[in-house]
Amino acid sequence: MEEQVDHILDKIISAPGNVGCLLANNQGLCIGARGSASGKSAGLLVAISEQASKLDPNCNAPVVSLDAGDKVCIIYKNGITGAVYKQK
């Protein structure tokens, strides 16, 4: 399974404009991170995704976009939580 996670992270980080990516489990533990994404933020990213899903209970998986200066962090949860950091 570790090879599959590594393959997915490598594929995400290689896309143009992506500067970081992270995958986390439902407990907020980091499964893997690449680039400027820090594994220490995994719990926070999962919590943000969970709180966003409470805004509209009819929406199964909201996409959260955080704009921070010269980067954008996009968070999506579908079984596990993924975050992609993009350069503006």
Secondary structure, DSSP 8 states (H G I E B T S, - for coil): -HHHHHHHHHHHHTSTTEEEEEEE-TTS-EEEEEET--GGGHHHHHHHHHHHHHH-TT-SS-EEEEEETTEEEEEEESSSEEEEEEE-
